[in-house]
Amino acid sequence: MLQSKLFTKTSKDAPKDETSFNAQILMRAGFIDKLAAGIYTFLPLGLRVHEKIKNIIRQEINLLGGQEILMPALTPKENWQATGRWDNFDVLFKLKGGDDKEYALAATHEEVVTPAVAKHVFSYRDLPVAVYQFQTKFRNELRAKAGLLRGREFSMKDLYSFHADQTDLDKYYEQVIETYHQIYRRLGLADLTYVTYASGGAFAKYSHEFQTVAEAGEDTIFACEQCRAAVNKEIIDEQSTCPICGSKDLVEKKAIEVGNIFKLGRKFTDAFGFTFKDAAGNDVPPVMGCYGIGPSRLMGTLAEIFHDERGLVWPVEVAPFAVHLLSLNPASAKATAGEARTMTDKIYQDLIKVGVEVLYDDREDKSAGEKFAASDLIGCPTRVLVSEKTLAEASVEVKNRATGEIKIIKIDELVNELKILANK
């Protein structure tokens, strides 16, 4: 993409009406725009990151056997009444349609997915079933002050599984935990993320959260470094030791919840009268599990963790572009300027041909300092610099954004080198 055609701009100054770091830096870098507290527009660069996070999740959930669907965000009151949550789910946005019927903007989708799956499952031979979606969720949060970490409107991957018995659910639940670990590995968060035991509420003794250690975290966990497990502060009185190895040596940490999973049992299948015929011919309700990850929250988490004093430092798999290509405007003869531009244009086209994603700063009205500052703020993993100095040696300067390491690479070797860096 030509940066001269990118309608968004970077900014030196943090927005005055935003207190959270992740939103400040993402707004400065031109990734998101704030409409209201907890409500953000994803601009071109931000949407690219968001979609890459979604694609990582999608790939891993597909390997787990999940089937992708898309459910409505606008949901009828009757479904929430069936489960008893219309009157006691305090974050629901409620509204009345022109037909005088009442609706909710879905904060979660058990009330939609359960009756939908029930229309297609009649026998134990039809189970298990696992369906998931990426959908916008709406929650009437009173404390929408943490940028993308706590929004009133946000994106969510929610997976729902239906099983003939508890044993099958338990087996699948463990497989989901391993899949989530793989997702966090690909996002670069594995070393900071703990499976955290939390209250199961009305569903089970425990649910499990995936908590990523970060100063911006709103949660407090007590972590066992040996097992990579933790206990949420809210249940530490009843579970004061590591739930896996029993160690009492737990370390208090601030963390961001980046995923959660629950064993729902038969609460929702009972509510909708959803049954199937078991092997003995009896009508039995399936048991359910639900498994959430928020792509928008993950994007905010990545911004909180992967940055330095100059800007964002995106992991390779989710960066908006693999390469930021900069052409410096020569201070000498026009002929040299033309040569530099021609060579940079060729590099840009060559990289595109081999599938390397490139943001090309072709702006002619910006100084070298302005280009470097914008590049650091945007945070692509690799910066390629073409200048009078490098052209004199038939080379370019290649800089690793994370490590600061600089290499001088011959132009005729550049494409192959960058293909490797971009995992192409």
CORBELZI-V311293 format. One record per run of one state. SS is the DSSP state (@ for helix, = for strand, . for the rest). FROM is the first residue (numbers start at 1). LEN is the number of residues. If there is no record, write none. Layout:
BEGIN
ss=SS from=FROM len=LEN
ss=SS from=FROM len=LEN
END
This chain:
BEGIN
ss=. from=1 len=1
ss== from=2 len=1
ss=@ from=3 len=3
ss=. from=6 len=15
ss=@ from=21 len=8
ss=. from=29 len=3
ss== from=32 len=5
ss=. from=37 len=2
ss== from=39 len=4
ss=. from=43 len=1
ss=@ from=44 len=20
ss=. from=64 len=3
ss== from=67 len=2
ss=. from=69 len=5
ss== from=74 len=3
ss=@ from=77 len=6
ss=. from=83 len=10
ss== from=93 len=4
ss=. from=97 len=5
ss== from=102 len=4
ss=. from=106 len=4
ss=@ from=110 len=9
ss=. from=119 len=4
ss== from=123 len=1
ss=@ from=124 len=3
ss=. from=127 len=2
ss== from=129 len=10
ss=. from=139 len=8
ss=@ from=147 len=3
ss=. from=150 len=3
ss== from=153 len=11
ss=. from=164 len=2
ss=@ from=166 len=21
ss=. from=187 len=3
ss=@ from=190 len=3
ss== from=193 len=7
ss=. from=200 len=6
ss== from=206 len=8
ss=. from=214 len=5
ss== from=219 len=6
ss=. from=225 len=4
ss== from=229 len=4
ss=@ from=233 len=3
ss=. from=236 len=15
ss== from=251 len=15
ss=. from=266 len=1
ss=@ from=267 len=5
ss=. from=272 len=4
ss== from=276 len=2
ss=. from=278 len=5
ss== from=283 len=2
ss=. from=285 len=2
ss== from=287 len=7
ss=. from=294 len=1
ss=@ from=295 len=11
ss=. from=306 len=1
ss== from=307 len=2
ss=. from=309 len=2
ss== from=311 len=2
ss=. from=313 len=3
ss=@ from=316 len=3
ss=. from=319 len=4
ss== from=323 len=5
ss=. from=328 len=6
ss=@ from=334 len=20
ss=. from=354 len=4
ss== from=358 len=4
ss=. from=362 len=6
ss=@ from=368 len=11
ss=. from=379 len=3
ss== from=382 len=5
ss=. from=387 len=1
ss=@ from=388 len=5
ss=. from=393 len=2
ss== from=395 len=6
ss=. from=401 len=5
ss== from=406 len=5
ss=@ from=411 len=11
ss=. from=422 len=3
END
